Amino acid sequence: MPVFVGTSGWQYRDWRGVLYPEGLPQRLWLEEYARRFAAVENNNAFYRLPERHTFAEWRARTPEGFVMAVKASRFLTHVKRLKDPEEPVERLLGRAEALGDRLGPVLLQLPPTLRADAGLLDDALARFPSRVRVAVEPRHETWWTEEIASVLAARGAALCWADRGSRPLTPLWRTAGWGYLRLHEGRARPWPAYGRQALVSWADRVAASWPEGADVYVFLNNDPGGAAVRNAVSFTRAMAATGRAVVRPAAPATDPE
């Protein structure tokens, strides 16, 4: 099972001295990131969708085999709230597909106030071509029904597994032949780090839930203080200890000091 491990975003000032050497200019941070991790979740696209040429530049700056997942624009998920999805999806893909073979899944993170609507979800997912993987992260308890699981499965979309406080926030449904996991905030010190046992537990869950050959994308979203960087390295090791294949970066990742 190839597991892709990375962080949610890569341009954080407080990662200087953790992941990025003190003298390295910010314009070279993506290249340095790609030496350490084989995947990244682009969450900037949620706040402001980059132009197509920017995605093309990111492709040119990263090595073969690198994967960039893209968090869908909040215009689709939070402003339109999944209504009238055709134009927002077309605009998103018209730009993001400039990543070419670097394009990973698209993440639809839904607003915490958006209640379940199977019709809206199905219509939005229908706008994505089959070549594009889509993960959905609902955040209202009304989404945890068999009807929603059936919509996701019928469209080949993955339910995004999510964690906060070292506890699952979602059911651990497998709705596609691949998986997506986001770790938002741990309970260890310094905040918001995950402790070793929490990461080992998630690695064991992934290994037990997904068969060999299934792609699983895992992103650490606890960025303050570089916690995501350290935890991504530790999770990679925990995942490898289960005996499952982990996609390796261009240069071996080491525990940042």
N, C-alpha and C positions, 0 to 999 in steps of 0.2 A: 504494500500500500504506500504510494508516494504521499508524504505529508509535507506541505509547504508551511513554513513557520516564519512570521515576521511581526512587524509592529503596525499600528494604525497611524500612518503619517511618518515622516522622517525629518521634518524641518522644525525642530524644537531647540530654542536657544540654550536651554539647560542641559542639552545633550553634549555640548562642547565640554571636552574633558572626560566624558563618559564613553561616547562612541566616536566623536570627532576630535582629532588632535587640535590643540589650542590654536595653532597657526594655519589650519586649513580653512580657506575661504568658503563661505556658504554656497557659492555656485558649484562647488565640487562635492557637496555633501551626498548627493544621490549616488555618485560613483563610489564613494567610500561606504555608504550604506550597502550597496549591492555587492561589495567585497565581503560583507559580513553576514548578509541574509539573502535568501533566494526569492523572497516575496515581500511585498508591501501592500498595505491597504491605503489607497489614496482617498483620504477623507476631506481634503480641501475641495474636491469636486462637489461635495455636498453644499458648501457655503457659496462657492462661485465656480461655475463650470468653466474650466480652461478652454481656450481655443484649440482647434484641431492641430495647429502647428506645434503647440506646447506638448500635446501627447506624442506627436511624432518625434520631438526632441528628446522626450523621456525614453522613447524606444531606442534612439540612437546612442543614448548615454548609458544604457544598461547592457549587461552581457547576455549572450544566448542562453535561454533557459530560465531567465528571470521572469517573474510573474507580478503584474500589478493589478490587484483587484480595485474596483472603482465604486465608491459610495455614490449612489445616484443623487442628483441635485434635489435640494429641499423644495424646489419649485414643484416637482412631481409629488413628493411624499408629504410635505408639510403645508404648502400653499394650496395646491390643487387637491391634496388628500386623496390621491389616486384617481380623481375624476378627470375625464378627457385626457387620457394618457398618451394618445397617439403622437402629438407634436413634441411633448417633452422627451419621450423615449427616442423618437427619431433624432432629435437634436443631440441628446446624450450620445447615442451610438455613432452619429455622424462625426463626432469629435473623438470619442474614446477609441473607436476602432482604428484610429491612426497608430495605436500601439501595436497593431499587427499581432504577431505571435506572442507578444508580451502581455496581452489582455487576459486577465483572469476573470473571475465572476464579478457581476454587478450586484451590489448590496442595496436592497431597499429597506432602510430602517424607518419604520412607521412611527408616527407621533404617539406618545403615551396616552393621549386623549382620544385617539382614533379607535372606535369600537369596530368589532368584526363586521365585515361585509364581504361575503364570499363572491358576490357578483362583481364588485369593484376590483377585488384582488384578481379574479380570473380575467377580467378585461385588461387590466394592466399587464399581467404576465403574457397575455396573448399577443401583445405588441412587440415582444422580444423574439427575434428569430431563434430557431432551435440551436444555432451555432453558439449562442451566447448563454452562458450559465447565469442564473439569477438566484440569489439567496435572499430570503425575506426575514426581517427581524421585527415581528410584532411586539408591542409593549403594553397591550391592554389585555386583561385576563379573559375577555370575551372571545379571543381568537383561538383558545385551546379546545377546539371541537373537532369531531370526526369530519364534518363538512369542510373545514378549512384544510385539514390534513389531506383530504381527497383532492381539493383544488390544487394544492401544491404538487401532489404526486402526479396528477394528470398532466400538469404543465412541465414536469421534470425540474421543478424548483426546489431548492433545499430550504428547510426551516433552519434559520441561523440559531444555533445553540448559543446561549449567552450566560455569563456568570457575573455576579457582583457580590462582594463579601464572601468569596470562595464558596458560593452556593449557586446551583443552576437557577436561572430566571425563567426558563422555558421547559416544556416537555422535551424529552430526548427522542423525538421522532426522527426516523429516517424516511424522508419523502422523496429522495432522489438517489441516484447511484454514486453520489459524491457528498461531501459534508463541508460545513462552514462553522467555525467556532470563534467567538469573540470573548476575551477575558477583560472585563472593564475595570475591576478594582479588587485587590486582595485585602487580607486582614493582617498581614505581617507588618513588621516595622523595618525601615521607615515607610510610612504611608506613601503610595497605595500599593505596595509590593505584595506579591503572592509568596507564601512560604513554600518550602520544598515539597511538603506533603500534599498541599493543594495542587501543585503542578503535576506531581506524580499521579494523583488521583484522576486528573483530567486526561493525562496521557494513557492511563489504563482504560478509562472509559472509551476513548477514541479507538484504541487497539481492540477492545472487546466488541465494539459496535460496528466497526467497518471491516469488511473482508479485504484480503490482499487484492491489490489492483484498483481499489477505490481511491480517488483523490480526496484529500481533506485539507482545507485551508484553515490555519489557526493564526489569529492576530491578537496581539497584546495591545490593549487600548489604555493602559495605566501609565501614560507618558510622563507625569511630573517626576522630576529628579532623575530621569533615566531608568525608572523602575521597569518600564516595558522592555528596554534593551536587555537588562540583566535577566529578566524573567523569560524572554524569548530564547536566550542562550540556554538557560536552565531547562526550559520546556523541550528544546531540541534534544538535549541529552536524555531527559526522561523518556521522550518518545522513542529514541534510538534504543534505550534499554529494554523496551518491550519487544524488540526484534523486528519492528516495522521499518521500512525504508523511509528515510527523511531526505528531502531534496537538499543538497549541499550548496552553499554559496560559492562564488568565485574564489574566495579565500576562506580558510577555516575560521569559524567564529570562536572567539575566546571570551572568557568571563571578563568584562571590563572591571577595572579596579576602581 
